[in-house]
Amino acid sequence: MIDAIDRKILKIIQRDCTIPVAEIGKMVGLSTTPCWRRIQKLEESGIIKGRVALLDPKKIDAGVTVFVSISTSQHTQEWLSRFHEVIQAFPEVVEFYRMSGEVDYLLRVVVSDINKYDQFYKKLISQIELSNVSSTFAMEQIKFTTEIPLGDKDKRDGSEGGGS
């Protein structure tokens, strides 16, 4: 379980993981060593999966975002495994979800232009049988965050957070 201090640490490093541990410690009321131990524990437990740099897609010629809805009549484990393999081989696919409802899968694809998306689409349908593929192009990104809301559990349940 994570406590209120862990949540504070996670909120900070989700916004900027380059902040020095000593500064994070000051922000959450810990000295450097106990703060570092908490971060290591969060990494070892898998709560922190990695630390990355976020890039501006427009500045690296990857400014077109396409949401691809896929339906299939194939629902065998063999087909599903093959589909996963096919999608993993496409670097343009930055998110891949199995859905409930009328759409079976949703992809977020990032490319430089519509021509690159057309190449992606043709390659995709040549590698695996799909019943329906529908593409929607994002016109404007209104909000983007990688920060997962943590809530304030300790405030909701009335318990005191803490520890070192």
HUPEUR-V125676 format. One record per residue. N is the residue number from 1. RES is the residue in one small letter. PHI is phi in degrees with one decimal (none if undefined). PSI is psi in whole degrees, -180 to 180 (NA if undefined). NEAR is the number of other C-alpha atoms within 8 Angstrom. Layout:
<<N	RES	PHI	PSI	NEAR> <N	RES	PHI	PSI	NEAR>>
This chain:
<<1	m	none	148	2> <2	i	-104.6	148	6> <3	d	-107.9	-173	9> <4	a	-61.8	-38	12> <5	i	-67.9	-44	11> <6	d	-57.5	-42	9> <7	r	-61.7	-42	11> <8	k	-62.2	-45	9> <9	i	-59.8	-46	11> <10	l	-63.1	-40	8> <11	k	-61.2	-43	10> <12	i	-64.6	-51	10> <13	i	-75.7	-19	10> <14	q	-68.4	-31	10> <15	r	-80.5	-38	7> <16	d	-160.0	102	7> <17	c	-81.9	3	8> <18	t	-93.1	-3	5> <19	i	-65.3	130	8> <20	p	-60.0	146	6> <21	v	-57.1	-39	9> <22	a	-60.0	-41	9> <23	e	-69.5	-41	9> <24	i	-60.1	-45	12> <25	g	-55.1	-47	13> <26	k	-60.7	-39	10> <27	m	-67.2	-28	7> <28	v	-108.8	2	9> <29	g	83.8	30	6> <30	l	-125.9	157	10> <31	s	-79.4	172	9> <32	t	-58.7	-49	11> <33	t	-62.7	-50	6> <34	p	-62.8	-34	10> <35	c	-65.3	-46	14> <36	w	-60.5	-41	9> <37	r	-60.7	-41	8> <38	r	-63.8	-43	10> <39	i	-63.0	-44	9> <40	q	-60.7	-42	8> <41	k	-62.8	-41	8> <42	l	-65.0	-35	10> <43	e	-71.2	-47	11> <44	e	-62.5	-34	8> <45	s	-78.7	-10	7> <46	g	88.2	1	7> <47	i	-66.1	-45	7> <48	i	-91.9	112	9> <49	k	-86.1	-22	6> <50	g	173.4	173	5> <51	r	-127.3	130	6> <52	v	-134.4	168	4> <53	a	-103.8	134	4> <54	l	-93.8	130	4> <55	l	-102.2	154	5> <56	d	-87.2	108	6> <57	p	-55.6	-37	8> <58	k	-65.3	-34	7> <59	k	-79.1	-11	7> <60	i	-119.0	23	8> <61	d	59.3	47	8> <62	a	-138.9	47	11> <63	g	-88.4	4	12> <64	v	-106.5	121	11> <65	t	-108.0	130	10> <66	v	-124.7	130	12> <67	f	-98.3	122	12> <68	v	-113.5	116	12> <69	s	-96.0	130	13> <70	i	-125.2	132	13> <71	s	-119.4	149	12> <72	t	-141.9	153	10> <73	s	-95.1	-3	6> <74	q	-91.7	122	7> <75	h	-134.8	32	7> <76	t	-90.8	158	6> <77	q	-64.0	-37	6> <78	e	-61.5	-47	6> <79	w	-64.5	-43	9> <80	l	-60.0	-45	10> <81	s	-62.0	-43	8> <82	r	-63.6	-43	9> <83	f	-61.2	-44	9> <84	h	-58.2	-44	8> <85	e	-61.5	-45	8> <86	v	-60.5	-49	11> <87	i	-65.0	-39	8> <88	q	-59.2	-27	8> <89	a	-80.0	-6	6> <90	f	-102.2	106	7> <91	p	-65.6	-21	6> <92	e	-66.4	-25	8> <93	v	-82.3	110	12> <94	v	-100.4	-16	9> <95	e	-144.7	146	7> <96	f	-147.7	118	9> <97	y	-127.3	143	7> <98	r	-93.4	131	7> <99	m	-113.2	164	8> <100	s	-101.4	162	6> <101	g	97.3	-156	5> <102	e	-73.4	-29	5> <103	v	-93.8	131	10> <104	d	-82.7	-38	12> <105	y	-139.5	149	11> <106	l	-129.3	129	13> <107	l	-116.3	145	13> <108	r	-110.8	120	12> <109	v	-115.1	135	12> <110	v	-120.7	124	12> <111	v	-139.4	173	13> <112	s	-81.8	-32	10> <113	d	-161.5	177	9> <114	i	-65.1	-35	8> <115	n	-61.0	-42	6> <116	k	-64.6	-37	9> <117	y	-65.2	-41	10> <118	d	-60.5	-41	8> <119	q	-63.1	-44	8> <120	f	-58.8	-49	9> <121	y	-59.1	-47	8> <122	k	-62.8	-40	8> <123	k	-66.7	-42	8> <124	l	-60.4	-51	9> <125	i	-71.3	-17	9> <126	s	-80.1	-17	7> <127	q	-100.5	-19	7> <128	i	-154.9	145	9> <129	e	-78.1	126	7> <130	l	-129.4	144	11> <131	s	-80.1	-41	8> <132	n	-151.1	133	8> <133	v	-128.2	125	9> <134	s	-125.7	128	7> <135	s	-112.3	135	8> <136	t	-126.3	126	7> <137	f	-94.0	130	8> <138	a	-73.2	129	9> <139	m	-87.2	-35	4> <140	e	-154.5	138	4> <141	q	-92.2	116	6> <142	i	-90.0	-41	4> <143	k	-142.7	139	4> <144	f	-146.2	129	5> <145	t	-150.2	151	4> <146	t	-105.4	1	5> <147	e	-78.0	121	7> <148	i	-86.9	128	5> <149	p	-64.5	132	4> <150	l	-100.4	-20	6> <151	g	68.6	176	4> <152	d	-123.5	73	8> <153	k	-52.4	-45	7> <154	d	-61.9	-34	11> <155	k	-73.3	-37	8> <156	r	-69.3	-42	6> <157	d	-93.1	1	6> <158	g	80.6	-2	6> <159	s	-82.4	159	6> <160	e	-89.7	134	7> <161	g	-85.0	170	8> <162	g	150.4	-166	7> <163	g	107.4	177	4> <164	s	-129.1	NA	6>>
